[in-house]
């Protein structure tokens, strides 16, 4: 038994943990980078952009809450 075999067996055994970690990382990047990009863009001035940022932040909060409750249901309610 070599190291690669141990790694593969560990990943296959704990795939739900790795999938949830991967999905949470992807979701964090999906929320962070658009806000970061908009904050430091060259045309981020004026009243219209403030309204745009507020709308995007509200949408991100809604997506975050949906994602949180889905993971809560999957990880806590179904496994315990």
ZADO-1210 file (C-alpha; in nm, 4 decimals, padded with zeros to 6 digits):
<atoms>
<atom x="00.0000" y="00.0000" z="00.0000" code="UNK" pos="1"/>
<atom x="00.1549" y="00.3258" z="-00.1095" code="UNK" pos="2"/>
<atom x="00.0760" y="00.6850" z="-00.0232" code="UNK" pos="3"/>
<atom x="-00.1337" y="00.7480" z="-00.3354" code="UNK" pos="4"/>
<atom x="-00.3575" y="00.4532" z="-00.2557" code="UNK" pos="5"/>
<atom x="-00.4123" y="00.5809" z="00.0994" code="UNK" pos="6"/>
<atom x="-00.4995" y="00.9280" z="-00.0316" code="UNK" pos="7"/>
<atom x="-00.7485" y="00.7938" z="-00.2851" code="UNK" pos="8"/>
<atom x="-00.9154" y="00.5672" z="-00.0291" code="UNK" pos="9"/>
<atom x="-00.9442" y="00.8539" z="00.2177" code="UNK" pos="10"/>
<atom x="-01.1045" y="01.0815" z="-00.0422" code="UNK" pos="11"/>
<atom x="-01.3496" y="00.8136" z="-00.1522" code="UNK" pos="12"/>
<atom x="-01.4433" y="00.7329" z="00.2058" code="UNK" pos="13"/>
<atom x="-01.5010" y="01.0974" z="00.3060" code="UNK" pos="14"/>
<atom x="-01.6349" y="01.2320" z="-00.0216" code="UNK" pos="15"/>
<atom x="-01.9306" y="01.4098" z="00.1400" code="UNK" pos="16"/>
<atom x="-01.6879" y="01.6138" z="00.3509" code="UNK" pos="17"/>
<atom x="-01.4739" y="01.7020" z="00.0521" code="UNK" pos="18"/>
<atom x="-01.7737" y="01.7891" z="-00.1655" code="UNK" pos="19"/>
<atom x="-01.9204" y="02.0196" z="00.0995" code="UNK" pos="20"/>
<atom x="-01.5818" y="02.1879" z="00.1467" code="UNK" pos="21"/>
<atom x="-01.5435" y="02.2340" z="-00.2296" code="UNK" pos="22"/>
<atom x="-01.8952" y="02.3765" z="-00.2681" code="UNK" pos="23"/>
<atom x="-01.8485" y="02.6193" z="00.0199" code="UNK" pos="24"/>
<atom x="-01.5190" y="02.7377" z="-00.1300" code="UNK" pos="25"/>
<atom x="-01.6768" y="02.7875" z="-00.4717" code="UNK" pos="26"/>
<atom x="-01.9681" y="02.9776" z="-00.3192" code="UNK" pos="27"/>
<atom x="-01.7321" y="03.2018" z="-00.1219" code="UNK" pos="28"/>
<atom x="-01.5458" y="03.2893" z="-00.4403" code="UNK" pos="29"/>
<atom x="-01.8728" y="03.3500" z="-00.6259" code="UNK" pos="30"/>
<atom x="-01.9790" y="03.6017" z="-00.3601" code="UNK" pos="31"/>
<atom x="-01.6418" y="03.7657" z="-00.2924" code="UNK" pos="32"/>
<atom x="-01.4981" y="03.8321" z="-00.6383" code="UNK" pos="33"/>
<atom x="-01.7934" y="04.0169" z="-00.7994" code="UNK" pos="34"/>
<atom x="-01.8189" y="04.2501" z="-00.4986" code="UNK" pos="35"/>
<atom x="-01.4403" y="04.2976" z="-00.4933" code="UNK" pos="36"/>
<atom x="-01.4327" y="04.3621" z="-00.8679" code="UNK" pos="37"/>
<atom x="-01.7140" y="04.6144" z="-00.8523" code="UNK" pos="38"/>
<atom x="-01.5632" y="04.7930" z="-00.5519" code="UNK" pos="39"/>
<atom x="-01.2319" y="04.8564" z="-00.7271" code="UNK" pos="40"/>
<atom x="-01.3554" y="04.9169" z="-01.0814" code="UNK" pos="41"/>
<atom x="-01.2887" y="05.2522" z="-01.2480" code="UNK" pos="42"/>
<atom x="-01.6568" y="05.3484" z="-01.2821" code="UNK" pos="43"/>
<atom x="-01.7606" y="05.2780" z="-00.9217" code="UNK" pos="44"/>
<atom x="-01.8804" y="05.6303" z="-00.8500" code="UNK" pos="45"/>
<atom x="-02.2147" y="05.8017" z="-00.8383" code="UNK" pos="46"/>
<atom x="-02.5552" y="05.7364" z="-00.6885" code="UNK" pos="47"/>
<atom x="-02.6480" y="05.4646" z="-00.9395" code="UNK" pos="48"/>
<atom x="-02.3574" y="05.2440" z="-00.8405" code="UNK" pos="49"/>
<atom x="-02.4481" y="05.2671" z="-00.4705" code="UNK" pos="50"/>
<atom x="-02.7963" y="05.1409" z="-00.5522" code="UNK" pos="51"/>
<atom x="-02.6399" y="04.8651" z="-00.7652" code="UNK" pos="52"/>
<atom x="-02.4112" y="04.7604" z="-00.4781" code="UNK" pos="53"/>
<atom x="-02.7030" y="04.7489" z="-00.2334" code="UNK" pos="54"/>
<atom x="-02.9056" y="04.5323" z="-00.4722" code="UNK" pos="55"/>
<atom x="-02.6106" y="04.2973" z="-00.5260" code="UNK" pos="56"/>
<atom x="-02.5411" y="04.2735" z="-00.1545" code="UNK" pos="57"/>
<atom x="-02.9051" y="04.1833" z="-00.0909" code="UNK" pos="58"/>
<atom x="-02.8914" y="03.9155" z="-00.3593" code="UNK" pos="59"/>
<atom x="-02.5664" y="03.7778" z="-00.2143" code="UNK" pos="60"/>
<atom x="-02.7200" y="03.7653" z="00.1326" code="UNK" pos="61"/>
<atom x="-03.0204" y="03.5779" z="-00.0009" code="UNK" pos="62"/>
<atom x="-02.7989" y="03.3266" z="-00.1833" code="UNK" pos="63"/>
<atom x="-02.5833" y="03.2852" z="00.1263" code="UNK" pos="64"/>
<atom x="-02.8858" y="03.2132" z="00.3469" code="UNK" pos="65"/>
<atom x="-03.0248" y="02.9602" z="00.0994" code="UNK" pos="66"/>
<atom x="-02.6863" y="02.7896" z="00.0767" code="UNK" pos="67"/>
<atom x="-02.6479" y="02.7896" z="00.4554" code="UNK" pos="68"/>
<atom x="-02.9867" y="02.6322" z="00.5198" code="UNK" pos="69"/>
<atom x="-02.9345" y="02.3707" z="00.2504" code="UNK" pos="70"/>
<atom x="-02.6003" y="02.2707" z="00.4013" code="UNK" pos="71"/>
<atom x="-02.7493" y="02.2793" z="00.7506" code="UNK" pos="72"/>
<atom x="-03.0225" y="02.0432" z="00.6403" code="UNK" pos="73"/>
<atom x="-02.7800" y="01.8106" z="00.4638" code="UNK" pos="74"/>
<atom x="-02.5139" y="01.8008" z="00.7320" code="UNK" pos="75"/>
<atom x="-02.7073" y="01.8263" z="01.0582" code="UNK" pos="76"/>
<atom x="-03.0612" y="01.7049" z="01.0033" code="UNK" pos="77"/>
<atom x="-02.9835" y="01.4127" z="00.7732" code="UNK" pos="78"/>
<atom x="-02.6677" y="01.2844" z="00.9454" code="UNK" pos="79"/>
<atom x="-02.7592" y="01.3240" z="01.3129" code="UNK" pos="80"/>
</atoms>
